[in-house]
Amino acid sequence: MAQLDVGEKTNEITCFQPLPDTIADLAGAVVTSDAMHTQREHADYLLARGAHYMVIVKATRRSCTAS
């Protein structure tokens, strides 16, 4: 649905929010991302926009381990 060029002196994390900002309505949409975007701020942003999300979680991500 959207694409954004990541600059040379930055990374994908800083481009996360500007990308879905280009989409007017995310309500009910499912946003998927890789482990790099397993960030609380990203989840909070998507939930505030009414979206659902699925992220890949690596075992090294301590704060997101399953119980």
PDB file of N, CA, C and O in Angstrom:
ATOM      1  N   MET A   1       0.803  -1.204   0.000  1.00  0.00           N
ATOM      2  CA  MET A   1       0.000   0.000   0.000  1.00  0.00           C
ATOM      3  C   MET A   1       0.845   1.266   0.000  1.00  0.00           C
ATOM      4  O   MET A   1       0.445   2.289  -0.556  1.00  0.00           O
ATOM      5  N   ALA A   2       2.023   1.193   0.630  1.00  0.00           N
ATOM      6  CA  ALA A   2       2.863   2.397   0.704  1.00  0.00           C
ATOM      7  C   ALA A   2       4.326   1.999   0.716  1.00  0.00           C
ATOM      8  O   ALA A   2       4.681   0.871   1.059  1.00  0.00           O
ATOM      9  N   GLN A   3       5.155   2.934   0.340  1.00  0.00           N
ATOM     10  CA  GLN A   3       6.593   2.688   0.294  1.00  0.00           C
ATOM     11  C   GLN A   3       7.295   4.001   0.597  1.00  0.00           C
ATOM     12  O   GLN A   3       6.825   5.067   0.201  1.00  0.00           O
ATOM     13  N   LEU A   4       8.420   3.927   1.299  1.00  0.00           N
ATOM     14  CA  LEU A   4       9.160   5.123   1.664  1.00  0.00           C
ATOM     15  C   LEU A   4      10.644   4.823   1.566  1.00  0.00           C
ATOM     16  O   LEU A   4      11.104   3.788   2.046  1.00  0.00           O
ATOM     17  N   ASP A   5      11.384   5.711   0.954  1.00  0.00           N
ATOM     18  CA  ASP A   5      12.824   5.542   0.816  1.00  0.00           C
ATOM     19  C   ASP A   5      13.495   5.880   2.145  1.00  0.00           C
ATOM     20  O   ASP A   5      13.236   6.940   2.716  1.00  0.00           O
ATOM     21  N   VAL A   6      14.354   4.990   2.642  1.00  0.00           N
ATOM     22  CA  VAL A   6      15.079   5.219   3.889  1.00  0.00           C
ATOM     23  C   VAL A   6      16.395   5.903   3.540  1.00  0.00           C
ATOM     24  O   VAL A   6      17.164   5.402   2.720  1.00  0.00           O
ATOM     25  N   GLY A   7      16.645   7.035   4.157  1.00  0.00           N
ATOM     26  CA  GLY A   7      17.862   7.790   3.873  1.00  0.00           C
ATOM     27  C   GLY A   7      19.124   7.071   4.315  1.00  0.00           C
ATOM     28  O   GLY A   7      19.069   6.121   5.097  1.00  0.00           O
ATOM     29  N   GLU A   8      20.249   7.525   3.815  1.00  0.00           N
ATOM     30  CA  GLU A   8      21.526   6.886   4.114  1.00  0.00           C
ATOM     31  C   GLU A   8      21.951   7.031   5.571  1.00  0.00           C
ATOM     32  O   GLU A   8      22.616   6.140   6.100  1.00  0.00           O
ATOM     33  N   LYS A   9      21.594   8.105   6.221  1.00  0.00           N
ATOM     34  CA  LYS A   9      22.053   8.360   7.586  1.00  0.00           C
ATOM     35  C   LYS A   9      20.976   8.080   8.625  1.00  0.00           C
ATOM     36  O   LYS A   9      20.954   8.706   9.684  1.00  0.00           O
ATOM     37  N   THR A  10      20.099   7.159   8.331  1.00  0.00           N
ATOM     38  CA  THR A  10      19.036   6.788   9.263  1.00  0.00           C
ATOM     39  C   THR A  10      18.769   5.296   9.118  1.00  0.00           C
ATOM     40  O   THR A  10      19.508   4.595   8.428  1.00  0.00           O
ATOM     41  N   ASN A  11      17.708   4.808   9.769  1.00  0.00           N
ATOM     42  CA  ASN A  11      17.336   3.404   9.618  1.00  0.00           C
ATOM     43  C   ASN A  11      15.816   3.291   9.530  1.00  0.00           C
ATOM     44  O   ASN A  11      15.105   4.294   9.594  1.00  0.00           O
ATOM     45  N   GLU A  12      15.338   2.088   9.388  1.00  0.00           N
ATOM     46  CA  GLU A  12      13.901   1.860   9.199  1.00  0.00           C
ATOM     47  C   GLU A  12      13.066   2.273  10.405  1.00  0.00           C
ATOM     48  O   GLU A  12      11.898   2.628  10.250  1.00  0.00           O
ATOM     49  N   ILE A  13      13.640   2.235  11.592  1.00  0.00           N
ATOM     50  CA  ILE A  13      12.869   2.565  12.796  1.00  0.00           C
ATOM     51  C   ILE A  13      12.367   4.005  12.732  1.00  0.00           C
ATOM     52  O   ILE A  13      11.212   4.271  13.065  1.00  0.00           O
ATOM     53  N   THR A  14      13.215   4.927  12.312  1.00  0.00           N
ATOM     54  CA  THR A  14      12.793   6.333  12.259  1.00  0.00           C
ATOM     55  C   THR A  14      11.783   6.600  11.152  1.00  0.00           C
ATOM     56  O   THR A  14      11.096   7.621  11.176  1.00  0.00           O
ATOM     57  N   CYS A  15      11.685   5.702  10.191  1.00  0.00           N
ATOM     58  CA  CYS A  15      10.740   5.880   9.076  1.00  0.00           C
ATOM     59  C   CYS A  15       9.421   5.158   9.315  1.00  0.00           C
ATOM     60  O   CYS A  15       8.536   5.203   8.461  1.00  0.00           O
ATOM     61  N   PHE A  16       9.272   4.502  10.445  1.00  0.00           N
ATOM     62  CA  PHE A  16       8.073   3.699  10.652  1.00  0.00           C
ATOM     63  C   PHE A  16       6.808   4.550  10.636  1.00  0.00           C
ATOM     64  O   PHE A  16       5.898   4.277   9.853  1.00  0.00           O
ATOM     65  N   GLN A  17       6.732   5.552  11.466  1.00  0.00           N
ATOM     66  CA  GLN A  17       5.504   6.341  11.552  1.00  0.00           C
ATOM     67  C   GLN A  17       5.221   7.163  10.300  1.00  0.00           C
ATOM     68  O   GLN A  17       4.062   7.225   9.888  1.00  0.00           O
ATOM     69  N   PRO A  18       6.200   7.794   9.674  1.00  0.00           N
ATOM     70  CA  PRO A  18       5.900   8.548   8.452  1.00  0.00           C
ATOM     71  C   PRO A  18       5.295   7.695   7.334  1.00  0.00           C
ATOM     72  O   PRO A  18       4.519   8.204   6.524  1.00  0.00           O
ATOM     73  N   LEU A  19       5.633   6.422   7.279  1.00  0.00           N
ATOM     74  CA  LEU A  19       5.091   5.573   6.207  1.00  0.00           C
ATOM     75  C   LEU A  19       3.582   5.382   6.339  1.00  0.00           C
ATOM     76  O   LEU A  19       2.861   5.705   5.395  1.00  0.00           O
ATOM     77  N   PRO A  20       3.068   4.876   7.457  1.00  0.00           N
ATOM     78  CA  PRO A  20       1.602   4.738   7.536  1.00  0.00           C
ATOM     79  C   PRO A  20       0.870   6.074   7.601  1.00  0.00           C
ATOM     80  O   PRO A  20      -0.338   6.123   7.373  1.00  0.00           O
ATOM     81  N   ASP A  21       1.590   7.172   7.910  1.00  0.00           N
ATOM     82  CA  ASP A  21       0.956   8.493   7.853  1.00  0.00           C
ATOM     83  C   ASP A  21       0.524   8.847   6.439  1.00  0.00           C
ATOM     84  O   ASP A  21      -0.326   9.719   6.257  1.00  0.00           O
ATOM     85  N   THR A  22       1.093   8.188   5.432  1.00  0.00           N
ATOM     86  CA  THR A  22       0.708   8.456   4.044  1.00  0.00           C
ATOM     87  C   THR A  22      -0.598   7.769   3.677  1.00  0.00           C
ATOM     88  O   THR A  22      -1.138   8.005   2.596  1.00  0.00           O
ATOM     89  N   ILE A  23      -1.115   6.918   4.566  1.00  0.00           N
ATOM     90  CA  ILE A  23      -2.369   6.205   4.326  1.00  0.00           C
ATOM     91  C   ILE A  23      -3.442   6.842   5.209  1.00  0.00           C
ATOM     92  O   ILE A  23      -3.305   6.884   6.431  1.00  0.00           O
ATOM     93  N   ALA A  24      -4.494   7.330   4.590  1.00  0.00           N
ATOM     94  CA  ALA A  24      -5.516   8.089   5.313  1.00  0.00           C
ATOM     95  C   ALA A  24      -6.213   7.274   6.396  1.00  0.00           C
ATOM     96  O   ALA A  24      -6.381   7.763   7.513  1.00  0.00           O
ATOM     97  N   ASP A  25      -6.617   6.059   6.098  1.00  0.00           N
ATOM     98  CA  ASP A  25      -7.420   5.276   7.045  1.00  0.00           C
ATOM     99  C   ASP A  25      -6.797   3.904   7.261  1.00  0.00           C
ATOM    100  O   ASP A  25      -6.739   3.088   6.341  1.00  0.00           O
ATOM    101  N   LEU A  26      -6.334   3.657   8.474  1.00  0.00           N
ATOM    102  CA  LEU A  26      -5.780   2.340   8.813  1.00  0.00           C
ATOM    103  C   LEU A  26      -6.742   1.508   9.657  1.00  0.00           C
ATOM    104  O   LEU A  26      -6.419   0.379  10.024  1.00  0.00           O
ATOM    105  N   ALA A  27      -7.904   2.042   9.965  1.00  0.00           N
ATOM    106  CA  ALA A  27      -8.857   1.335  10.820  1.00  0.00           C
ATOM    107  C   ALA A  27      -9.167  -0.044  10.252  1.00  0.00           C
ATOM    108  O   ALA A  27      -9.632  -0.169   9.119  1.00  0.00           O
ATOM    109  N   GLY A  28      -8.908  -1.069  11.043  1.00  0.00           N
ATOM    110  CA  GLY A  28      -9.189  -2.434  10.643  1.00  0.00           C
ATOM    111  C   GLY A  28      -8.103  -3.087   9.809  1.00  0.00           C
ATOM    112  O   GLY A  28      -8.158  -4.292   9.563  1.00  0.00           O
ATOM    113  N   ALA A  29      -7.114  -2.315   9.367  1.00  0.00           N
ATOM    114  CA  ALA A  29      -6.016  -2.872   8.566  1.00  0.00           C
ATOM    115  C   ALA A  29      -5.079  -3.686   9.459  1.00  0.00           C
ATOM    116  O   ALA A  29      -4.949  -3.412  10.652  1.00  0.00           O
ATOM    117  N   VAL A  30      -4.434  -4.681   8.871  1.00  0.00           N
ATOM    118  CA  VAL A  30      -3.428  -5.463   9.584  1.00  0.00           C
ATOM    119  C   VAL A  30      -2.068  -5.058   9.028  1.00  0.00           C
ATOM    120  O   VAL A  30      -1.798  -5.221   7.838  1.00  0.00           O
ATOM    121  N   VAL A  31      -1.215  -4.529   9.903  1.00  0.00           N
ATOM    122  CA  VAL A  31       0.118  -4.090   9.516  1.00  0.00           C
ATOM    123  C   VAL A  31       1.113  -5.140  10.001  1.00  0.00           C
ATOM    124  O   VAL A  31       1.115  -5.502  11.178  1.00  0.00           O
ATOM    125  N   THR A  32       1.947  -5.623   9.107  1.00  0.00           N
ATOM    126  CA  THR A  32       2.966  -6.607   9.477  1.00  0.00           C
ATOM    127  C   THR A  32       4.343  -5.964   9.385  1.00  0.00           C
ATOM    128  O   THR A  32       4.576  -5.070   8.572  1.00  0.00           O
ATOM    129  N   SER A  33       5.250  -6.439  10.234  1.00  0.00           N
ATOM    130  CA  SER A  33       6.616  -5.916  10.189  1.00  0.00           C
ATOM    131  C   SER A  33       7.579  -6.953  10.742  1.00  0.00           C
ATOM    132  O   SER A  33       7.181  -7.941  11.360  1.00  0.00           O
ATOM    133  N   ASP A  34       8.857  -6.696  10.501  1.00  0.00           N
ATOM    134  CA  ASP A  34       9.870  -7.615  11.002  1.00  0.00           C
ATOM    135  C   ASP A  34      10.262  -7.233  12.433  1.00  0.00           C
ATOM    136  O   ASP A  34       9.713  -6.295  13.011  1.00  0.00           O
ATOM    137  N   ALA A  35      11.213  -7.969  12.986  1.00  0.00           N
ATOM    138  CA  ALA A  35      11.596  -7.804  14.391  1.00  0.00           C
ATOM    139  C   ALA A  35      12.115  -6.411  14.715  1.00  0.00           C
ATOM    140  O   ALA A  35      12.002  -5.961  15.855  1.00  0.00           O
ATOM    141  N   MET A  36      12.684  -5.719  13.723  1.00  0.00           N
ATOM    142  CA  MET A  36      13.205  -4.377  13.976  1.00  0.00           C
ATOM    143  C   MET A  36      12.115  -3.442  14.489  1.00  0.00           C
ATOM    144  O   MET A  36      12.406  -2.499  15.225  1.00  0.00           O
ATOM    145  N   HIS A  37      10.868  -3.693  14.110  1.00  0.00           N
ATOM    146  CA  HIS A  37       9.768  -2.807  14.492  1.00  0.00           C
ATOM    147  C   HIS A  37       8.993  -3.314  15.700  1.00  0.00           C
ATOM    148  O   HIS A  37       7.864  -2.888  15.943  1.00  0.00           O
ATOM    149  N   THR A  38       9.592  -4.211  16.444  1.00  0.00           N
ATOM    150  CA  THR A  38       8.984  -4.641  17.701  1.00  0.00           C
ATOM    151  C   THR A  38       9.294  -3.566  18.739  1.00  0.00           C
ATOM    152  O   THR A  38      10.116  -3.755  19.635  1.00  0.00           O
ATOM    153  N   GLN A  39       8.619  -2.452  18.591  1.00  0.00           N
ATOM    154  CA  GLN A  39       8.814  -1.273  19.431  1.00  0.00           C
ATOM    155  C   GLN A  39       7.465  -0.885  20.023  1.00  0.00           C
ATOM    156  O   GLN A  39       6.460  -0.843  19.313  1.00  0.00           O
ATOM    157  N   ARG A  40       7.443  -0.604  21.317  1.00  0.00           N
ATOM    158  CA  ARG A  40       6.189  -0.209  21.977  1.00  0.00           C
ATOM    159  C   ARG A  40       5.569   1.009  21.285  1.00  0.00           C
ATOM    160  O   ARG A  40       4.354   1.066  21.099  1.00  0.00           O
ATOM    161  N   GLU A  41       6.398   1.974  20.908  1.00  0.00           N
ATOM    162  CA  GLU A  41       5.887   3.186  20.262  1.00  0.00           C
ATOM    163  C   GLU A  41       5.175   2.859  18.944  1.00  0.00           C
ATOM    164  O   GLU A  41       4.180   3.495  18.596  1.00  0.00           O
ATOM    165  N   HIS A  42       5.687   1.872  18.223  1.00  0.00           N
ATOM    166  CA  HIS A  42       5.056   1.492  16.957  1.00  0.00           C
ATOM    167  C   HIS A  42       3.697   0.849  17.213  1.00  0.00           C
ATOM    168  O   HIS A  42       2.727   1.148  16.518  1.00  0.00           O
ATOM    169  N   ALA A  43       3.626  -0.021  18.196  1.00  0.00           N
ATOM    170  CA  ALA A  43       2.351  -0.664  18.536  1.00  0.00           C
ATOM    171  C   ALA A  43       1.335   0.376  19.010  1.00  0.00           C
ATOM    172  O   ALA A  43       0.178   0.348  18.591  1.00  0.00           O
ATOM    173  N   ASP A  44       1.760   1.286  19.877  1.00  0.00           N
ATOM    174  CA  ASP A  44       0.864   2.327  20.373  1.00  0.00           C
ATOM    175  C   ASP A  44       0.337   3.189  19.226  1.00  0.00           C
ATOM    176  O   ASP A  44      -0.845   3.531  19.190  1.00  0.00           O
ATOM    177  N   TYR A  45       1.213   3.533  18.301  1.00  0.00           N
ATOM    178  CA  TYR A  45       0.820   4.347  17.152  1.00  0.00           C
ATOM    179  C   TYR A  45      -0.236   3.625  16.310  1.00  0.00           C
ATOM    180  O   TYR A  45      -1.257   4.212  15.952  1.00  0.00           O
ATOM    181  N   LEU A  46       0.015   2.355  15.998  1.00  0.00           N
ATOM    182  CA  LEU A  46      -0.928   1.600  15.168  1.00  0.00           C
ATOM    183  C   LEU A  46      -2.274   1.431  15.858  1.00  0.00           C
ATOM    184  O   LEU A  46      -3.320   1.567  15.223  1.00  0.00           O
ATOM    185  N   LEU A  47      -2.254   1.137  17.142  1.00  0.00           N
ATOM    186  CA  LEU A  47      -3.513   0.993  17.881  1.00  0.00           C
ATOM    187  C   LEU A  47      -4.293   2.309  17.903  1.00  0.00           C
ATOM    188  O   LEU A  47      -5.518   2.311  17.781  1.00  0.00           O
ATOM    189  N   ALA A  48      -3.585   3.418  18.058  1.00  0.00           N
ATOM    190  CA  ALA A  48      -4.247   4.725  18.056  1.00  0.00           C
ATOM    191  C   ALA A  48      -4.888   5.025  16.702  1.00  0.00           C
ATOM    192  O   ALA A  48      -5.875   5.758  16.631  1.00  0.00           O
ATOM    193  N   ARG A  49      -4.334   4.467  15.637  1.00  0.00           N
ATOM    194  CA  ARG A  49      -4.888   4.644  14.291  1.00  0.00           C
ATOM    195  C   ARG A  49      -5.972   3.619  13.974  1.00  0.00           C
ATOM    196  O   ARG A  49      -6.544   3.645  12.884  1.00  0.00           O
ATOM    197  N   GLY A  50      -6.265   2.713  14.915  1.00  0.00           N
ATOM    198  CA  GLY A  50      -7.311   1.717  14.706  1.00  0.00           C
ATOM    199  C   GLY A  50      -6.858   0.492  13.950  1.00  0.00           C
ATOM    200  O   GLY A  50      -7.683  -0.314  13.520  1.00  0.00           O
ATOM    201  N   ALA A  51      -5.541   0.337  13.781  1.00  0.00           N
ATOM    202  CA  ALA A  51      -5.000  -0.796  13.029  1.00  0.00           C
ATOM    203  C   ALA A  51      -4.679  -1.962  13.962  1.00  0.00           C
ATOM    204  O   ALA A  51      -4.562  -1.796  15.176  1.00  0.00           O
ATOM    205  N   HIS A  52      -4.543  -3.122  13.375  1.00  0.00           N
ATOM    206  CA  HIS A  52      -4.049  -4.312  14.063  1.00  0.00           C
ATOM    207  C   HIS A  52      -2.616  -4.512  13.593  1.00  0.00           C
ATOM    208  O   HIS A  52      -2.229  -3.991  12.547  1.00  0.00           O
ATOM    209  N   TYR A  53      -1.823  -5.264  14.357  1.00  0.00           N
ATOM    210  CA  TYR A  53      -0.448  -5.466  13.916  1.00  0.00           C
ATOM    211  C   TYR A  53       0.033  -6.873  14.222  1.00  0.00           C
ATOM    212  O   TYR A  53      -0.429  -7.524  15.159  1.00  0.00           O
ATOM    213  N   MET A  54       0.970  -7.320  13.406  1.00  0.00           N
ATOM    214  CA  MET A  54       1.656  -8.598  13.602  1.00  0.00           C
ATOM    215  C   MET A  54       3.139  -8.313  13.400  1.00  0.00           C
ATOM    216  O   MET A  54       3.535  -7.764  12.372  1.00  0.00           O
ATOM    217  N   VAL A  55       3.956  -8.685  14.379  1.00  0.00           N
ATOM    218  CA  VAL A  55       5.396  -8.484  14.252  1.00  0.00           C
ATOM    219  C   VAL A  55       6.122  -9.787  14.558  1.00  0.00           C
ATOM    220  O   VAL A  55       5.650 -10.608  15.344  1.00  0.00           O
ATOM    221  N   ILE A  56       7.256  -9.957  13.935  1.00  0.00           N
ATOM    222  CA  ILE A  56       8.108 -11.098  14.198  1.00  0.00           C
ATOM    223  C   ILE A  56       8.939 -10.758  15.431  1.00  0.00           C
ATOM    224  O   ILE A  56       9.535  -9.683  15.503  1.00  0.00           O
ATOM    225  N   VAL A  57       8.980 -11.654  16.382  1.00  0.00           N
ATOM    226  CA  VAL A  57       9.733 -11.410  17.616  1.00  0.00           C
ATOM    227  C   VAL A  57      10.861 -12.420  17.707  1.00  0.00           C
ATOM    228  O   VAL A  57      10.647 -13.629  17.613  1.00  0.00           O
ATOM    229  N   LYS A  58      12.061 -11.902  17.891  1.00  0.00           N
ATOM    230  CA  LYS A  58      13.216 -12.771  18.056  1.00  0.00           C
ATOM    231  C   LYS A  58      13.383 -13.120  19.536  1.00  0.00           C
ATOM    232  O   LYS A  58      12.925 -12.384  20.409  1.00  0.00           O
ATOM    233  N   ALA A  59      14.029 -14.222  19.804  1.00  0.00           N
ATOM    234  CA  ALA A  59      14.247 -14.666  21.183  1.00  0.00           C
ATOM    235  C   ALA A  59      15.082 -13.667  21.975  1.00  0.00           C
ATOM    236  O   ALA A  59      15.023 -13.663  23.205  1.00  0.00           O
ATOM    237  N   THR A  60      15.853 -12.825  21.306  1.00  0.00           N
ATOM    238  CA  THR A  60      16.686 -11.861  22.004  1.00  0.00           C
ATOM    239  C   THR A  60      15.906 -10.660  22.508  1.00  0.00           C
ATOM    240  O   THR A  60      16.451  -9.845  23.252  1.00  0.00           O
ATOM    241  N   ARG A  61      14.659 -10.533  22.125  1.00  0.00           N
ATOM    242  CA  ARG A  61      13.823  -9.404  22.552  1.00  0.00           C
ATOM    243  C   ARG A  61      13.197  -9.753  23.891  1.00  0.00           C
ATOM    244  O   ARG A  61      12.119 -10.345  23.925  1.00  0.00           O
ATOM    245  N   ARG A  62      13.838  -9.405  24.984  1.00  0.00           N
ATOM    246  CA  ARG A  62      13.442  -9.814  26.339  1.00  0.00           C
ATOM    247  C   ARG A  62      12.066  -9.300  26.756  1.00  0.00           C
ATOM    248  O   ARG A  62      11.305 -10.034  27.387  1.00  0.00           O
ATOM    249  N   SER A  63      11.733  -8.057  26.416  1.00  0.00           N
ATOM    250  CA  SER A  63      10.483  -7.476  26.897  1.00  0.00           C
ATOM    251  C   SER A  63       9.243  -8.019  26.188  1.00  0.00           C
ATOM    252  O   SER A  63       8.120  -7.691  26.574  1.00  0.00           O
ATOM    253  N   CYS A  64       9.429  -8.839  25.161  1.00  0.00           N
ATOM    254  CA  CYS A  64       8.293  -9.346  24.404  1.00  0.00           C
ATOM    255  C   CYS A  64       8.201 -10.864  24.466  1.00  0.00           C
ATOM    256  O   CYS A  64       7.560 -11.465  23.604  1.00  0.00           O
ATOM    257  N   THR A  65       8.804 -11.493  25.435  1.00  0.00           N
ATOM    258  CA  THR A  65       8.768 -12.947  25.494  1.00  0.00           C
ATOM    259  C   THR A  65       7.394 -13.425  25.951  1.00  0.00           C
ATOM    260  O   THR A  65       6.732 -12.765  26.753  1.00  0.00           O
ATOM    261  N   ALA A  66       6.983 -14.550  25.448  1.00  0.00           N
ATOM    262  CA  ALA A  66       5.683 -15.104  25.808  1.00  0.00           C
ATOM    263  C   ALA A  66       5.746 -15.722  27.197  1.00  0.00           C
ATOM    264  O   ALA A  66       6.793 -16.196  27.640  1.00  0.00           O
ATOM    265  N   SER A  67       4.615 -15.707  27.866  1.00  0.00           N
ATOM    266  CA  SER A  67       4.580 -16.304  29.211  1.00  0.00           C
ATOM    267  C   SER A  67       3.952 -17.678  29.168  1.00  0.00           C
ATOM    268  O   SER A  67       3.836 -18.336  30.202  1.00  0.00           O
TER     269      SER A  67
END
